[in-house]
Amino acid sequence: MSARRTYRSDVSDARWALIESIFAAWREKRTGPGTAARVHELREIVNAILYVNRTGIPLGVPAARLTALQGRVQDRVRLLRQVGSGRHH
């Protein structure tokens, strides 16, 4: 992965160590026909969710992209809530 700018909203190494196994197990259960190829690292997905949560979505993003992005973000937020409540299995 190429080096990228870090943000204050990025998950810390200590917090990632606490949740990494939960996300890895969640992802491992979702394999097989009909599942998407794994393009992004789980930590980067969490970082993106935290960034959007902290900053919101810029006004310059086209509406069509927002609609597609909104569904994916809502899925990730739902997962984070399940993980936080212990209902991730």
SULGIVEN-V249776 format. One record per residue. N is the residue number from 1. PHI is phi in whole degrees, 0 to 359 (* if undefined). NEAR is the number of other C-alpha atoms within 12 Angstrom. D_CENTER is the distance of its C-alpha to the mean C-alpha in whole Angstrom. Layout:
# SULGIVEN-V249776
N,PHI,NEAR,D_CENTER
N,PHI,NEAR,D_CENTER
This chain:
# SULGIVEN-V249776
1,*,7,17
2,285,5,18
3,293,6,18
4,228,9,16
5,296,10,17
6,265,13,16
7,235,16,15
8,298,14,16
9,279,19,12
10,301,24,11
11,291,24,11
12,286,19,14
13,301,12,16
14,295,10,17
15,291,15,14
16,297,20,12
17,300,14,15
18,286,16,15
19,250,23,12
20,303,24,12
21,295,17,14
22,293,25,13
23,292,28,9
24,297,22,12
25,294,16,14
26,299,21,12
27,292,22,11
28,298,15,15
29,290,13,16
30,253,16,15
31,232,14,17
32,111,11,20
33,302,7,22
34,87,7,20
35,261,12,17
36,287,11,15
37,294,12,15
38,276,14,13
39,259,10,12
40,249,14,9
41,287,16,9
42,302,24,6
43,297,24,7
44,291,26,7
45,295,26,3
46,298,28,3
47,301,30,6
48,296,28,6
49,297,29,5
50,295,24,8
51,295,21,10
52,296,25,10
53,299,20,11
54,280,15,13
55,252,14,15
56,82,17,15
57,252,21,15
58,301,14,18
59,293,10,21
60,281,10,22
61,280,14,19
62,301,12,21
63,301,13,21
64,297,11,20
65,291,16,17
66,298,19,16
67,298,14,17
68,294,14,15
69,294,19,12
70,301,20,12
71,297,14,12
72,292,18,9
73,295,26,7
74,298,18,10
75,299,17,9
76,291,25,5
77,295,22,8
78,301,17,10
79,297,24,9
80,298,26,8
81,294,14,12
82,295,17,13
83,298,22,12
84,294,16,14
85,266,11,17
86,83,12,17
87,259,13,17
88,273,20,14
89,273,17,17
